[in-house]
Amino acid sequence: MKTIDPKTTIDTTDTLDSPESSNDNGTCIATPDTTFLLGHREVVRYILGALRHYHVERQDLADALAEVQVAALEAARRGRMPASIAEWKALATTIAARQQIDRLREEEVNAKLESKITSAFNGTYAQATKHGVSMRTGAMIVGVGRVAEAVKTLGLWP
């Protein structure tokens, strides 16, 4: 028997014949299914703390918590099942942190992309209105101008 907390006990002597475990990971002794611990208030509190650390908006916390819990379940099913609340806290907070870092990177990339697209549109629009032509022709003017500038700067001539 392995004690998780004073109220919860898990029998770790199950063999592969036991249908109780959903994650054996190819071992001779089945890993106990401790997925119920993912909903434990301490684990949830740690996940929410990690999400708040990465400035997740209050109205988005419930969705972010659910995403972390699903990802933690998937990770536990693919790899070694966490055996204690401490292991679930470590796994879930690591996943929460990585998801939020990915979100922040994506926001940064999208901001840069929006800036470039807006700048390109404004340049095309300015040329199109200056010459009284369509946006397509304005884009061609901008493109040919950039090539001409590169040739002039680099001193290239065929």
Steps between C-alpha positions, in 0.01 A plus 500: 500500500615852424358796691430814298353702784340396829160446334614332177675164462599334172580132466823478296509120497249467212613274220420536131196277549333781694259707290517794743811662355479672163873562468741208524775644275624152421609412852444173681322681780222737401541865583205611711260740337535820701322731256247590769779693675509749213178649636635524855473856636876526560578405141236742368637775726852447363377506139303821561806655664713421195234641269474820705880529493480516121226766517207291379190719522254415777221422252731257316621306806234227485573423134876511555465268801301250293758511219782431746309213662428339163864536394615353833266203459629439148860521621429260786336251266798516258773486760539403862190560710573743787461311826445786744351844533849649491575330167167617355575857616842488337366360172200732480688818588772416247234455233326823606824695478591357158153568360511860619852555367380369163199736520726798574731410210203467267367840610842654434523343153144609416574858611810514277307348212216749540751784505664382177167443325371842606820668386488322163134593451565865589792518256295343222200722573718812500649414157159407358339827610807709403493367143123452477526127421363175643646334810645229277688754294598683820653176629694463173631855537619424854664174389680648201611790720652259752685310227628827350621612844681168556671520160604859571627419852686182404627631168363202312437519131463205272 
